[in-house]
């Protein structure tokens, strides 16, 4: 059995040099023994350092222009509150804007009743202090936000977690390949190919209902942990 790989060789030409054409060279790797292919996933759990929350305003008014004006006034207060809390402008991003006519439909064949225009405006907010999330959510609602989503936690720098996951996955792949080789009567393995994918995940953001009261405690938020998953696919030839 033979595994064939294509290696693309490219060279850059200077303005004074003759053009160099890139050529594809075929490299053949001879494989005389059985090959085992393994896919290993390792997940490294870490404490998050970033959270994204969504906050917005929905209003209803008799006319489209009135709905826009009311929404703009209320949403401006929400954004001003975010800035007053020390959140940087680049960490505030509009995520959704809608203006729709609303009707109440009837089952008796009569014409639907016009209810007004709904105007909605939402922003995604990146928070970097995990101890201030509940306080921020309460402040947003106090400023007029009536739609709140999140938080969605993540790592701003996940390279250390990826390195740890990669190392563990590679060691597991090699150990399993040697185990298969031993069961098949071979003494070892030779690495032929390895590829990697990774994925960072956390629980998805969910809509939240928050009521601000006179109590001093802010809305409780627990960051928990987020996972960084590294998946390696490796091929080994069994050796004598």
N, C-alpha and C positions, 0 to 999 in steps of 0.2 A: 504494500500500500504506500502511496506517496501523497504528501501534502504539498500543495503548490501555492506560493504567495507571490503577489506582484509588488515590486518595489519601484516606486517612481523616483527617478534621479533627476534633479533639476539644478541648473546653474544660472546665475545672473550674469548678464553681459554689461560691461561698462559702455558708455556712449562711443568710445573709440575702438571697441573690440567688435569682432564679427559676431553676428547673432549665434547663440548656442541653442540648439533644439533639445528640449527635454525628451528623454527616451525612457520607455518602460522596460525594465530588465526583469526577466523571470527567474526567480530563485526557487529551486526545488530542494525540499528537505526529505531525504529518504527515511522512511519509517518501516522497519522490518517487523516490529512486534505490535501487539494490541495497543490501542490508544483509549484512554479513559478521559471523558470530559465531565467536569464538575462545575456546578454553579453554587457558590457559597455566599450567603448574606450575613453580615454582622451589623448589629445596631448598637450604637454607643449613645447612652442617655446623658444629657447635660442639663444644667440649669439655664433657662433662657435669659437673655439680656435685652431683648427687644419685644415689644408688644404692639400690635396694630389694632386700633379700635375704629369703628365707624360711628359717626354721629351725624344726624341730619334733622331737618325740619319739614313737616308736611302741613300745609294750611289749605283751607277751602274758602272760596269767596264766590260771590255771584258772577263776577266777570274775570276774564283771563288776566287783564291788567291789574285788577285789585289783588288777585291771588299772587301775582308776581311781586307786587309791591310789599305785601304783607310778609311773604316768604323771605324776600331780600332783607327786610328790616330785622326779622327774627334771626335769620342765618348770620347776618353781620354781627349780632351780639354773641352768637356761639363762637365764631371765628375770633372775635376780639377777646373773648374769655380764654381761648386756647393760647393766644399770644401773651395775655397777661399772666398765664401760668408758666411762662418761660419756654413754651414749645416753639421751636424754630420754624420759620416760614416754609423751608424746604421739607419739613416733616408734616405738612398739611397739604393734602391733595384732594381736589374735587373728584369724587368717584361716580356720582350719578346726579342727573337733573331731569325732571319730568314735569310736563304740564298737560293735564288731561281733563276733558269734560266728563262729568260723572252723571249717570242716570239711574233711576230706580225703575226696573222693568216689571211689568205687571203680567199676570197669568190670565187676565180676562180679555185679552185682545186689544186693550186700550193702548194709546200712545204712552211711551215711557215718560216719566216725570224727570225733568231736568233738576239736578241737585246743586250744581255749581261746578267750579273748576278747582281741581286739586293741583297744587304746585309743590314739588318735592325737590330738595337739594341736600346732598350728603357729601361728607368728606371722610377720607381715611386719615387717621392720625397715628404717626409713629411715636411711641413712647419708649424712653430709654432708662427710666427709673422705675424699677418693678415695685417699689414701695409706694408709688404715687398713683397707681392705676385707679383704685377705688375712689380716691379723692378727685381725680380728674373726671371720672364718669359722673360723679355727683355734681361737680361744677358745671359740666356740660348741660345736664338736665336743668340745673338751676338757671342757666343762661337762656333756656328756651328749647333745647333739643328734645324732640319727642320721638325720635327713632335712634336707638343705640344698638350697635352690633359689636361682637367680640367679647374679650380680646383674643387675638391670634398670636401665639408666642413663637419666637424663633431665636436663632443664634445669629448675631451679626458677623461673627468670624467662626466658621465651623471647620476650618482646616485642621486644627488639632484633633477634633473628633474623627474627621475623615482619615487622618493618618493612623489613628489607633484602630479604627475599623478595618482599614486596608491591611494592616499588619496581621491582625487576628484572622481575617478571612483568608489571607495567603497561607498562613501557617496551618489553618484547618484544611485547606484544599490539598496542600502537600501531604499532610498526615493521612487524609482519606485516600489519596491516590496510592500512597505506599501500602496502605491496608488492602486495597483492591489488588495491587500487584502481588502481595504476599499470598492472598487467597488464591490467586491464579498460578502460583508457583514461580513468580519472578522475584528477583532480589531487590529491585529498586525501580525508580522512575526517572524520566528525563523531561523537563518542562519544554513544551513546544510552543505554547501560545497562552497569553493571558490578556483579558480585557476587563474594564471596570465601568460600572455605573453607580451613581449614588443618588440618594433622595433624603431630604430633610422633611420631617413631618411633625405636626402637632395637632391637637384636636381642632376641628374647624370652628370658626367663629359662629356664635348663635345669637339670635335676637335677645335682647335683655329688656326687662321692664324694671325701671328704677324709680323709686319714689323718694324724694328728698324730704326729710323730716327735721324736727328741731334737735334730734340727738346729735352728739358729737362724733359718733363712729361713722366712718365712711363705708361705702359698699365693700364687703369683703371679697378680695380677689386672691386666688392661690395660683402662682405661676407653674408649680409642679416641675416637670421635666419635658424636654423635647428630644426626639430621637434623630440621629443622623445614621442612615443605613447605607452601607457600602456593599455592593454586589460584585463579586469577581467570578468570571467564567474562565476556567483554565483547562488546557489540554496537556496530558502527560502521556509519554510513551513508556510502556513497561519495559524494563531492562533486566538482563541476566546478571 
